[in-house]
Amino acid sequence: MNINCEEHRSAVVLSLEGDCTCEEVDALRRVLQPYLERRDLSLVVDGRALSSIDSAGLEAFLQVADELRAMSGRLCLAGFSGDALASFQLTRLDRRFDMRSTIEEAARSVSMGEVA
């Protein structure tokens, strides 16, 4: 999986490409760790190029969401489709996360404080 993290004025955008599997979760955590220590962080995960996500990847997102919530941060997932989106739907995690169709919608959501 390729991971790219860009800091913008209103949010940090994490772009994922490939498969988010148990082998990749540690790399994902290492990239995110410095950001998760900030209060009021707005994080947008760009899943447009994510092919699939396994249970370890889903668990990692749950942990990130909990850590952000504890620091008054916000998380929004954007652009997920195909098998990656199906993983969230099959586990009903699509109901737990704020999932938007586009990066623009997600950025507006976190900048307006809609996401808890």
C-alpha positions as CSV (number, residue, x, y, z in Angstrom):
1,M,0.0,0.0,0.0
2,N,1.2,3.5,-0.8
3,I,0.5,6.1,1.9
4,N,0.7,9.8,1.3
5,C,0.0,12.4,3.9
6,E,-0.5,16.1,3.1
7,E,-1.1,18.9,5.5
8,H,-3.6,21.5,4.4
9,R,-4.9,24.6,6.2
10,S,-8.1,22.9,7.3
11,A,-7.2,19.3,7.5
12,V,-4.6,16.6,7.1
13,V,-5.4,14.4,4.0
14,L,-4.2,10.8,4.1
15,S,-4.3,9.2,0.6
16,L,-4.2,5.4,0.4
17,E,-3.4,3.3,-2.7
18,G,-3.5,-0.4,-3.0
19,D,-4.5,-2.9,-0.3
20,C,-4.8,-2.0,3.4
21,T,-3.8,-5.3,5.0
22,C,-2.4,-6.5,8.3
23,E,1.1,-6.2,6.8
24,E,0.5,-2.5,6.1
25,V,-1.1,-1.4,9.4
26,D,2.1,-0.7,11.2
27,A,3.3,1.6,8.3
28,L,-0.1,3.4,8.5
29,R,0.2,3.9,12.2
30,R,3.8,5.2,11.9
31,V,2.7,7.8,9.3
32,L,-0.3,8.9,11.4
33,Q,1.3,8.9,14.9
34,P,2.7,12.5,14.8
35,Y,-0.7,13.8,13.7
36,L,-2.7,11.9,16.3
37,E,-1.0,13.7,19.1
38,R,-2.6,17.0,18.0
39,R,-5.7,18.4,19.6
40,D,-8.6,19.3,17.3
41,L,-7.0,17.5,14.3
42,S,-9.2,17.1,11.2
43,L,-8.3,14.0,9.2
44,V,-9.6,13.2,5.8
45,V,-8.8,9.7,4.4
46,D,-8.8,9.6,0.7
47,G,-9.8,6.0,-0.3
48,R,-10.3,6.6,-4.0
49,A,-7.3,4.4,-4.9
50,L,-7.7,1.9,-2.1
51,S,-8.4,-1.5,-3.6
52,S,-9.3,-3.5,-0.5
53,I,-9.1,-3.4,3.3
54,D,-9.0,-6.4,5.7
55,S,-10.0,-6.7,9.3
56,A,-6.7,-5.4,10.6
57,G,-7.1,-2.3,8.4
58,L,-10.7,-1.8,9.7
59,E,-9.5,-2.2,13.3
60,A,-6.8,0.4,12.6
61,F,-9.3,2.9,11.4
62,L,-11.5,2.2,14.5
63,Q,-8.4,2.9,16.7
64,V,-7.6,6.1,14.8
65,A,-11.2,7.3,15.2
66,D,-11.1,6.6,19.0
67,E,-7.8,8.5,19.4
68,L,-9.0,11.4,17.4
69,R,-12.2,11.6,19.4
70,A,-10.2,11.6,22.6
71,M,-8.3,14.6,21.4
72,S,-11.4,16.4,20.1
73,G,-10.5,15.6,16.5
74,R,-12.5,14.8,13.5
75,L,-12.3,12.0,10.9
76,C,-14.0,11.6,7.6
77,L,-13.5,8.9,4.9
78,A,-13.9,9.9,1.3
79,G,-14.1,8.3,-2.1
80,F,-14.2,4.7,-0.9
81,S,-15.6,2.3,-3.5
82,G,-15.5,-1.3,-4.7
83,D,-14.1,-3.9,-2.3
84,A,-12.9,-1.3,0.2
85,L,-16.3,0.2,0.5
86,A,-17.9,-3.3,0.7
87,S,-15.7,-4.2,3.7
88,F,-17.1,-1.2,5.6
89,Q,-20.7,-2.0,4.5
90,L,-20.4,-5.8,5.3
91,T,-19.2,-5.0,8.8
92,R,-21.6,-2.1,9.1
93,L,-18.8,0.2,9.9
94,D,-20.1,2.5,7.2
95,R,-22.6,3.5,9.9
96,R,-19.9,4.3,12.4
97,F,-17.7,6.5,10.2
98,D,-18.6,9.7,8.3
99,M,-18.2,8.5,4.7
100,R,-18.4,11.1,1.9
101,S,-18.4,10.6,-1.9
102,T,-15.7,13.2,-2.6
103,I,-12.7,14.8,-0.9
104,E,-14.3,18.2,-1.2
105,E,-17.4,17.0,0.7
106,A,-15.1,15.5,3.4
107,A,-13.0,18.6,3.7
108,R,-16.1,20.8,4.1
109,S,-17.5,18.4,6.7
110,V,-14.4,18.4,8.9
111,S,-13.8,22.1,8.6
112,M,-17.4,22.8,9.7
113,G,-17.0,20.5,12.6
114,E,-19.7,18.1,11.5
115,V,-17.7,15.0,12.3
116,A,-17.3,13.9,15.9
